[in-house]
């Protein structure tokens, strides 16, 4: 059974990013919000964001709310990235889609992980 997971690493500190709200939307369903979770001390969400029948082929959007994290965890808080939006396609919902976020106060990157 396929599922969607994520985690966030703060590349400026070399540590997991805890306490970031992550929302997931089905962009192919008129931006229908499907769920949300908060990253734990390891920068991961405790359970898959989507799995089973709720994880279908289509376009999804993850929204990482980073503003509060930066204000609480950096001496010189960035007001540059208040949220990070990642839009991606799922063509094989029977597979595991892991979408990590590598984050710093002034930039980010992502990839399809395992």
N, C-alpha and C positions, 0 to 999 in steps of 0.2 A: 504494500500500500504506500502511495506517495505522500509526501508531506512537505511543508515549508518551514524552515527554521532560519534563524539569524543570530548574529552576535556582533558586538561593537568593541573595537580595540582603539584606545587613544594612543596614536603613534607618537604624540609629543611627550608622553610620559612612559610609554612602553607598558602600560597596564590596561586591564579591562575597564570598560566604561560602564559603571553601575548607575542605575536609577534613570535611564533614558526611556521615556514612553515611546513605544513603537505601535503605529496603527497600520492595519492592512486593509486595502480597498480592492474590490473587483472593478477595475477600470472598464472592463468589457461589459459590466452590468450597471452602467450609469453612475460610476463612482460609489457603488454600494459598499458601505463600511462593513467588513466581515468580523473584525475583532481588534483587540489591542492587548498589549502586555508591556511590562516594565523589565528592563534588563537587571539581572541579579548581580551579585558581587563578582561573578566570573564574566560579566558582560554579555551573558546569554539570557534568552527567555527560558522559563522553566519547562515549557511544553511547546510542541509545534504550534505555529501561528494558524496553520490550516492543515487538515488531514482528512482522509476519508472522502465522503460524498461532497464536502464543502470545497474540496480542492479539485478544480476542473481545469480544462484547457482554457486559455485566455490571457488577457493582459492584466497584471496586478501592479499596485502601487504600494510601496512601503514608505511611511512618513516617520522619520526619527526626529523627535522634538529635543533638540540639543541645547537650546539657550540656557535652561536651568542648570544643566550639567556643567557647562562652561563657567557660569557664574559661581557655582559651588566648588569647582575643582581646579581653577586656574587663577593665579595671582593677578594676571592681567587678562581678565575675562574678555572674550571675543564677542562682539555684537554683530560680527559678520555672518555667521551661520546660526540662525535661530532654529532652522529645521533643515533636514536633508531629505529630499524626495528621490526615491529610486523606482523607476518604472521598468518592468521586464515582462517577457512573455513566457508562458508555460505551454509547451507543446506536448509534453508527455507527463500527465498528472500522476502516473503510476510510479514516477521516479522521485527521489529526494532532491529538492531544490533548497540549497543552503546559500543565503545571500548575506555575506559578512559586510560590515562597514568598517573601514579603516579611517579614523577620524583625527583631525587636528583642528586647532582654532581657526585656521584659515584655508582649509582644504580637506578633501576626502577622496577615497577611491573605494571601489567595490568590485566584486567578481562573483562568478558562480563557483562556490566551493563544494566540498563533499561532506 
